[in-house]
């Protein structure tokens, strides 16, 4: 009873103090006892609670007053250290590509295309129709809407080489974005403590998914034409790995695209080792001078697990992707998806299907290469003019990014910070290496907002490198 009464007094005194001026005097204990029909012990308990919260203060011989300045008590979460123990897997800070940036800076860091490169009208219309349809009130199948499964299967079927059995809709599992798909693949096909091979450098999200799954990442050097076949074969044999993650078309961050010969070499090595190739076709729709032909179009024996995302080409808000896998691997991936999210939002699936089947979608795709080419070339020209110290080893034939190397000896962390102070946000290249970086690299997104600011951004990069070079010379 006393506890209930003291709580009631605390609540009512809080209400009174909310409108009272700082320094106002509270009624005496005797008055409070009479006003609330409570015992002195109950009133004193209520006052102690308010004092502990820093809302009142007692002045001997004068009374109790509302604090002129509230004193916030710092939160103590120390107990969680013992409760959680050490983290199971090493963590990494939020990657630069996920950072928000002010409107007045040149944003080279983002991993997503500007809204000018997205089919905005299609997206808005499709979402409106999806919310009005059956998808808004029903649960979709665990593997995805059958019509959407068919669309992904048909897209890959068109590219499949003669003599190769194309995938069927039943081979498709719809997932909420490629990142979620990667996590499921790593968990269900690799498992904690087991090795996985990855191109180096490679997509930071794949590295992150692998780390949080607890798998052991083994880097394989990769160049403009793809991974080194000898190194790949050696890595399979030395580690016993059964899975190789790669981006054969317009790799993030380098923009590399495997040659047909290299593609066949890699596929042969994967088959010889009874392994899986996880093909991340994130930039399928972003070809500039060539088109993306999936490695999965060459395989019908279940060695290639194909991951096709719509997030970047349709909209960051339409987090829909497909995993195309055959045999027991597909069943394991589907079981993992069921344990994590059960199914993908029916509204998002219906909207994605609506967009993909509209004639305007193909019209939009036909306009993309020229838009991306003009942005890419503008950034390249700007770097040559204003930051000639920066070396771009490969002009990508598709994708969204330039992979650029800074002069030897560049303090990458300081360079990034200096550029940001100057008004250009850049993604440090070390985030794309599964192991130690092989040099000071940066990734520059040419599909971001305001391409007209690319020359100014390049000027900021060049000036920062000039200052760094001058400082190194002065200390010699």
N, C-alpha and C positions, 0 to 999 in steps of 0.2 A: 504494500500500500504506500509505504514511504517512498519507494522508488518511483511509483506512478505519479505521486504528488510532486516530487522534486522535478521530474521531467516536465510536468505541466507548468510548474513555476518557471522553469528555464525557458520554455517556449514562449510564454507570455511576456517574460522580461525581455527576451530577444526582440519581440515585436515592438515593445515599448522603446527599446534603445535604438531601433532602426530609425525612428522619427525624432529621437532626442538629440540635442546638440552635443558635441564632444565636451566632456567635462561635467555633464549634468549629474546631479546627485541623485542616487537611488533612495527610495523611501527607507526608513530605518527598519531593522529586523523586526521590531515590535509591530510596526505598521504592516509589514509584509505578512507576518503571522496572522494578523487580523483580516487583512484583505483576502488572503487565500485560504483561510480557515485551516491552516497547517501548523504543525508543531515547530518550535524553534530549530530542532535538529534537521527537519526536512528543509526549512528555509536556508539554513547554513550550508546544507549539502548542495542546494541549487546554486548558491553564491560561489561555492568552491568550483563547481563545474564551469561557471561563467568566467571565473578568474583564470582557471587552467586554460581556457580558450583564448585568453588575452583580451577579453571584452570589457572587464571592469578592474578597478584597482582600489584597494582599501588604504585609507589615510588615517593612521591612528589619531583619535581625538576629533576627527573631522567627519568621518563617514565613508561610504562607498560611492565611487564615481565611475561614470562611463569613460573609458580610456580615450584620451585625446587622439592618440595614434594607435591603431590596432597593430599588435605585434604578431606577425605570422610565425607559426611554429614550423620549422623545417620537418619535412616528412622523413621518417626513418624506415628504410626498407632493408636494413641490414639482416633481418631474419631470413630474407629470401636467399641470401648467399648460402646459408646452411641447408635450406630446404631444397634448393635446386641443384646443389653440388656443382662440380665443374661442368662446363658445356660438353656435350657429347661429341660435337664436331666443331672444328674451327670456324669462326664467323668472319665475314668480310664486311666493311662498311658499305653503305648504299652506293652503287656504282654511279659515276658521273652522269651517265646517260639518263638516269631517272631523276636528276635534279631539276627543280624549277628555276627559271631565270627571269630577271626583270625585263620589261619590254624595251628598255633603252640600251640593252647590250647586244652584241653580235653573238648569237647562240650557235656555236659550232658543235656543241656537245650532245645534243639530243639524238635519241635513237629512232625517232619517229618523223615521218614526213609532215610538212606543213599542210594545213587544211586546204590550201589551194590545190594540192595534189590529190585530194580525196573526192569521191563522188558525193558531195554533200547533199544534193537534192535527192538522189537515189536513197541515201541513208535515211533521211528524215521521212520520206514517203514510206519506205519499207517498215520502219519502226512503227509508224502510225497504223499501217495495215496489220502488223503483227499483234499489236495490242488489242485490236478489234476482233481478231480471229480466235479460233479454238486454242491456239498455243498459249494464250494468256491465262487459261483456266484448266489446262490439262497437263499431265506429266508425260514427257516424251520417253521413248524407249531408252534403256540404259546405253545402248551403242549409238544412239542418235536418231534423228528423223530419217526414215527410209529414203525420202526424196533427196535429202542432203547427202546421205551416204552414196546414193546413186550418182549425184553430180561429181563428187570427188573421184569416185571410181571411173566415171566416164572421161574425166579430164586426163587421168593417167592412162586410160585405155587408148586414147587418141595418140599419145606419144609412144606407146609400146611398140617395140620393134617386131617385124615380121618373124613368125616362128616362136614368139614368146607368148605364153598364155596371159592375157590381161587380168587385172584384179576384178573381183566382183564386189557388189555393194556390201556383202557380208564380211568382206575383209576390212571394212572401214569402221573405225571407232572415232566418234566425234568427241573432242576434248575442249575444255575451256581455255584455249590459247596454247601455243607451242611450249611455253615454260612449264605448264602443268603436264603436258604430254611428255616432256623430257624427264620430269621427276618420276612419273609412272614407269617409263621405260627403264630408267636406271634402277628403280626399286625392284621391279618385277623380273628383269632379265640379268641384272648384275648382282646386286645385293651388297650389304655392308661388308667392307673389308676386302672386296674383290677388285681386281684391276680393270680399268677401262682406258682405252687408247683415245687420244684426242689430238687433232691438228694443233700446232702451235705456231702463231697465235690463233685464238679461236674466240667464239662468242662467250662473253663473260657470264651470261645466264646459264649456259651449259656447265661452266666451271662451278658456278654457285650451286646448281642443282646437284651436281656430283658430290660436292663437299657436304651438303646437307643430307645426302643419302648415305654418306659414309664410305663411298667407293674410293679406291686408290686411283688417282689420275696419273696417267703416263703420257707425257707429251711426245708427239711425233713431228719433227720439223716439216713445214709445208711452204712451198714457194708459189710463184705465179701460175704454174701448171698443175699444182696439186702436191700431195705429200710425196716424200721421197720413198719410192717402192722398197729399196733396200732397207731403209730405216724402219718402215712399216713391218716388213717381214721379220726383221730382227726383233722388233718389239713384241710381236705376237709370240715368237718362239721363246724369248727370254722371260716373259711375264705370264704366259699361259692365258692371256686375256681372250675373251670371247666376244668382245664388242668394241667397235671403232666408231666414234662420233665424228662426223665431218659435214662440211657445207660445200658440196661440189660446185654450186653455181653462185657467183657473186658473194663470196664469203664475207662475213662480218668478223673482223674489221678490214681485211686487206683488199676485198673486191676481186679476189682470184677466182678463176673459172677453170675447172679441170679440162684438159684436152681429151678428145675421144680415146686416144691411145692410153693416156694415164688412167682414165676411167676404167678401161678394160683391165689394165694391170692391177689396179686396186681391187677390183671385183674378183679377179683370179686369186689374189692373195687371201682375200676374205674367205673364199670358198675352200681353198687349200687348208685353211686353219679351222674349218667348221665353225665359223664365227658369223657375227651379224655386223652389217654396216648400218648405222643410224644416219639416214640422209635427211638433213635439215634444209628444206627448200623454202626458207623464210622469204627470199626475194624473188620468187617465181615470176611475179608480175612486173618486175623492175628491170627488165632487159633494155639496154640502150642500143647497142650495136649487134648484139646476138640475143638469141632466146635461150631460155633455160630448158634443157632436155634432162629430165631426171635419170639418175642411175637406175632407179627402180624400173625404168622402162626396159632395162636389159635383163631383168631377173624375174623368174617365176618359181624359184626353188625356196623362197622364204629367207634368203640371206639378207635382203635389203628391207629395212623397216623405214617406211617413208613418212616424213612429217611435213605436212603442208599447212601453212598458217595464212589466215586472212587478216590478221590484226593490223598489219602495217599498210596493206594495200586497200583495204576497205575502210576501217576506222579503228582507232585504239579502243573504242567503246564496244566494238563487236568482237569480243574475245572468243573466237571460234576457230578451231583448227581440226585437222584430221590426222589420225595415225592409220596408215595402211600396212597391215601386217598379215602374214599367212601362217596357218598351222597353230601349234600350241602357244607360240609367242603371242599371238593375238588374244588368245583366251586369258593368258596371264595378265596382259595389259588391261583388258576389260575388267578382270576381277579386281585389279588395283584401283581402277577408276571408281568401281562400285563402292569400294571401302572408303574412298576419300570424299567424293562428291555425289555419288549415285547417278547423277545425270547432269547434262548441260542445260541451262535455261532454254526452255522451248521458245520463248519470245526471241532470244538472240539467234537461235537456229533458224526460225521462220524468217526473220529479217535478213539473215545472211543468204538464205535460199532465194528470197525475193530479189535481192540485189543481183545475185549471180545469174539469174535467169531473165533479167531485163535486157532488151537490145541495147539500152543506153550503157550497160556495163562494158560491152565490147567497144562501144564508141569511146568511152572513157579510157580504156586500156590502150587504144590506138593513139591517143594524144599524149600518153605518158612519156614515151621515149624522147620526143623532142623537148619536152619540158625538163626532163632530167638531164639531157645532154647540154642544154643551154646553161643550166645551173652548174653542172660539173665543170664545163669549160670555163665559165666565168671565174670559178674558184681557182682553177689551175692557173689561169692568166693572172689573177690577182696575186697568187703566191710568187709567180715568176717576177712580177713587177715590184712587189713590196716586201717579199720575204724570200729572196733567192737562196738563203742559207738552208731552207727546208727542202729536203729531197723526197720526191714522190716516186717510189720505185716502180709503180704500176698504175697506168691509167685504166681504171676499171671499165669493163664493157657493160656493166649493169650494177644494180645495187644503189646504195644511198650515200656511200662514204668514200673519202680518200684516206689512205693509210700513209702517214708521212713520218720521215725520220729526221730528227734534229741533229745538229752537229755533235760530234763526240765530245764528251765532257760537260754537256749541258745538264745543269741541275734541274731535273724535270719538275720536281715539286715546286721549286722556286719559280720556274718559268710559268707554270700553270697559275700560280698565285699572282705573279706580276701581270700576266695577260688579263686576269679577271679584274685587277685594279684598274687596268687601262680600258676595260669595257668589252672584253672578248672572253667568253667562257669556252674552255677547251677540255676535251676528255683525254686524260693521260693514258698512254698506250699500255702501261704495265697492268691495267685491269684485264687485258685480253690474253695474258700469258698464263698457262697453267702452272708454270714454274718460274724461274728467274727470267726477267726480260733480257733480250739479247742486245738491247740498246735503247736510247731515248726516243720513243715513238709517241705520236699523238694521232687520234682519229678525228677527222673533220667531216661533219655531216653537211653535204651540199643540198639536202632536200628540206632544210629548215626554213623558218620564216625570214622574210625580208632579204632575199638574195642581193638586192641593191646595195646592201651594207657589206658584202663580201670584200670589196677593196679596202674599206676601212678596217675590217677585221684582220685582213692579211697585213695591213700596215702595223697594227698593234703587235702582231706576232713578230714581224721583222724587227721592230724597235726594241722589243723585249730581248731578242737574241743579240742585237747590237750592244745593248747595255751589259748583258752578261759577258760578251766577248771582251768588252773594254775593261770590265772588272777583273777578268782572268788575266789580261795582259798587264794590268797595273800591279798585280800581286806576284808576278814572276820576277 
